C-alpha cells in the first residue's frame, strides 16, 4: 500500500478544524433561500405486473479449486460455493452443490440439473473457478485442465471445457421461465494467465440474466488476503446482499447492489458486470407477467444503494486504510500532473473509474494545472458520488458547504459527510464536526476527542494527519502514543 498523502501538506486542501473547534472568530455560513433539492415527482406509473409466488426454484452451484496443474490451484472457490449454496437455501431454493468437477462431470451435472428443473419458475447456475474467453465464447474449465490457464489456446478450450452457451441452451430447452447464470471466474492472483485474460460480454437470450464477477475482458480476485474473509469478494458480497435483500426487490436490483459493493471493496480493481433480458418482474421469490418487458432496477420504489462501501465485518481499520490510500492517490494525482497523465485520467474517468473522476474534480477545483472551475469539479465529484465513492462525497460536501460550483446548502453537505464517514472516511468525519459547529451547534468535547483520536491512529507506517495532536491538546486530551 502506498504511503498516504497528508491532507495538511497540500497547499490547497481545505482544513479549518482547529478554528472550528475553538470557535475563534467564525461567522456562521447561511444556506440562504436555497432549499435542499426535492426529488422530482414521477409521471403516472405504468401498470405494474402482478407478482405470483415462484414455487419451483432450483440452483446448481459448482466450485472448482483443486486443479491438476499446481499453477492453476485456487484457494477459495469451494468455500465460495458452499457459502452461496447455504445462502440460497435460506431462500428456500432447492440447491445442488458440487465441488472440484472435471469437465465431463460438469456437463453431466448441467444436463441432470436441467432435467430436474424442467418447467421451473426460476433456475440459477453459479460457477467459481477458472474460465477464459476464446473468439468471443466463454469456456469453464474442469479440474483436469492439463496446462496453465495462460497457455490455453482455442483447440484446448473448445475440446476440454464447458462452454457457457451449452449451459444456456440446456436451461432454455428445459423451458425454465427465469434463468440466472453467475460466473465468479478468472481469478488474478493465482491464474498466472495473460493480462488480457477474462470473460467476454455475452448477450443473454430472452428470460435470462448472465452475471460476471468482473467487467468484460478483465479478471477477478480470489480473496481479500490474509486478513479478510476466506471468500472471493464477489461471493462474499453475493451472500451478504442476498441475506439482506427484500423479498420484493427485482433481481436486477440485487446485481446492481452487488456491483457497487464489490467495486468499492476492491478499490475499483474489480467491477462486476451483468446483462439481463428477463421478462416480467422477477425476484428471487416471485414472478410477474412474462409478457411485460422487464425494467432494470425495478418498477418503482427505492432501488439498491449502489456502492455502500466495504462491509464493516472486514474491520474498520482495513476500511480506513483503503480510504487513506484512495485519498493519497487522488491528492497526489491532482498535484503531480502532466499531459499524458491528464489524458489517462480522462480516459479512465470516461470508462467509469471513480478514483480518476474524483482526481479530475480536484484538479478543476484547485486550478493548478487547468483553469479553476468549481462547476466542473462538482460535476466530476457528483459522478463518483453517484457510485457511492466516499472521498468524492467528502469533496462534494465541502463544495456544498462553501457554495462553490453548487448551491450552498448545509443539509446536502451534512448528508454527504455522514454517508462518507459511515463508509470509513476519516476526513468526512472531521468535516462533519466542523460543519455542525458552523451550523451553530456547540462542540461536544467527547465527540471531538473520539473522532480526533481515531484520525490520529493512522495505519502502521503511514504519516499522521497533521494538526490532530494540537486539536486534541486543545480539548485537554492526550494524543495517542504521547506522554
Helices and strands as residue ranges (DSSP letters): G 7-9, H 17-22, E 52-53, E 57-63, G 70-72, H 77-90, E 94-99, H 103-116, E 122-129, E 131-134, E 137-140, G 149-151, H 154-159, E 162-163, H 164-173, E 178-185, H 188-191, E 208-212, H 233-244, H 251-265, E 273-276, E 286-287, G 312-314, H 316-335, H 339-350, H 354-366, H 374-385, H 390-402, H 410-422, H 426-438, H 445-456, H 468-474
